Amino acid sequence: MQSIRIDGTGLTVSRIGFGTGSLHHLLRASDRRRVLDTALDCGMTHFDTSPYYGFGLAESELGAFLRDKRDRITVASKIGIYAPGRGRGGVASIWARKIAGRVLPGLNRARVDGSLRVAQSSFERTMERFGRDYLDLLYLHEPDAELLETEEIERWLRGLQASGRIREFGLWERHPLFVNGRFVVTRWQG
């Protein structure tokens, strides 16, 4: 598969990335691992996830998958939209919440939080799940400008980048990377 360099960054990624938003639909860990292995075998070396996906399960599964592949894979995760509760539990717990959420929607409702405190805590949990010392790309997940602690978040992101904990950061919108036929990252404007 072709690799491309993301404009304005130092990142080179596979032309097609693998999103983990539905990884929790697979009930067995072995099936989730097989899907991730197949994506890599097909040449996908860029993986996208979020602490919201599968209430944290996607990050945990991707983290286990990454352990011996660090030099071959780029990873993006997000801050700003979080799983309800603490994002703990296995697939059975996730599905129980999703089923119960049909009756009590609050059980499944995403938490949207633009505060620096929550972003920092989420980032640290993400890094623990990945077992890595840095992240290739960190997005603000569909940020609500009214809720976002803009200056504080920007200073923190720039500090993470300067310290080597993240390589790049940007904004994740519905179609964040593919604009007018080109692969781009929205850069922080400030």
N, C-alpha and C positions, 0 to 999 in steps of 0.2 A: 504494500500500500504506500502511496505517496505520503511524504511528510511535507509540512509547510511551516514557514516561520510566521508567527502572529505579528502583524504590523506593529511597530513601536515597542516591541518587547524583545527579550532575549530568548523567548520560548520557541522551540520547534516541536510540533505535535503531529500526530497522524491526521490526515485529511478528514477522516471520520473518527469521531470519538464515541465512547460508550457511556451512556447515561445510566445511572443506577436507580432511578426513581421507582422502578417496578421490581427491583430485585427481590423484595420481600414476598412477591407473589409465588415464588418457588418455596415450597414448604420445607424441603430438606437442604441442609447446608451443602451436601455433596452436589446437589443440582445447581445451587448458586455458584459454587466454585467451578463447576463444569462450564457454566455460561461465561464466567469471567475468563477462564482459560481459553475458551473458543474465541472470544472477542480478541484476545491477545494473539492467538494462533492465526487469526484472519488479518492481523496487521494493525489492529486498533491499539495504539499505545497511549492514548489520552483518555482518562476516565474522569467523569464528572459526578459529583455526589453532593449531599447536603445532610446536616444533622436532622432535617425534617423527613427525609426519605426513609420510609419504613420505620419511623420513630427512632432513628439512630442505627437501625440494623444495617442499612446500606453502607454506612461508614465503617462499622465494625467488620462486616464481611470483606469490604475492599481493603481494610487495614490488614487483615489476615492474609489476603491474596498478595499484597505488596511486599510482604516481609523479605522475600528473596529475589525481588525483581526491581529494586530501587533504581538501578541505572537504565532500565529499559522503558520506564513508564512515567508520564506526567499526570498530575492529579490536580483537579480543581474542587474546592468545596466552598461553602457559603456561610454567611452570618446574616441575621436579621429576621429569618422565619424559622421557627423551631417547632419541634414535636410537642404535642400537649403532654403535660406531666414531665417526667425526667427522661423520657426516651429510653426506658429500660425494658427488658423482657425479650423473650424469643418470639418466634413466628406465631406460636399459639396465642401469646399475649396480644400481639399486634392484631391478629384476626378477631380475637374476642372483643377488643376495643372497637374495631371497625364495625363489627356486627352490632354491638351495643350502641355504637354511635348513630346507628340508623334511628334508634328510639330517643337517645339522649345526645344530640349533635355536639354538645360541648366536649364530649370525650374524644372527639377527633379533630376539633377545631385547632388550626395552627395558631401558635403564639407569634404575634408580630411585635418585635421589640427593637427599637433603634438605639438603645442605650449602650454606652461603652462598657459598662459593668457586665451586662449579659453577653455582649460580643466577645469580650475577653475570656469569660468563663467558657463559652461555647467553643472558642478557638482552642483553648487548652484541652478540652475533652476530645475535640477532633484530632489533635496531635497525639493524644494518648491512644485513641482508637487506631490511628495509622502507625503508631510506633516509629515515627519519623522525627527528625529534628527540623525539617522544613517542609513547606507546602509550595507547590509550583504556582498556584493561582488561587487567590481568595477573592470571592465576589461578595458584594452586598446584594442580598437576595431580594429583588423587586422592592427596593427601599421606598418607604413612605416618607417624603420630605418633611412632613409635619412632625413625625416621630423620631427622626434621625438626629442624633447629636453630632451634627456635621463636622464641626471643627475638631472636636475631640476624637471622633472616629478617624478623620483624615490624619491627624498627628500620630495616632496609634498605628495606623496602617503603614505610614511612612517609616515609623520606628521599627516595625516588624520587618519591613523591607531592608532598611539600613543594617539591621542586626543579622540578616540572612535567614530569618524564620519563614518569610514568604519571598518568592521571587517577583511576583507581579500581583496587582489587584485591580479590580474594576467593578462595574455594575452589571448585575444579571437582570435582564428584562426577559420578556417572553422569547425573543429571538436575539440573544446577546452577541453572538459571534459571527453570524453570517449576514452581512449587510451589502446590498447591491452587488451580489456575486463575489464578494471578497470576505475573507476571514479576518475579523478585526476584534480587538478588545477595546471597550470603552474605557478611556483613561480618565482618571479623576481630574476634574476641572477645578482649579482653585488658585 
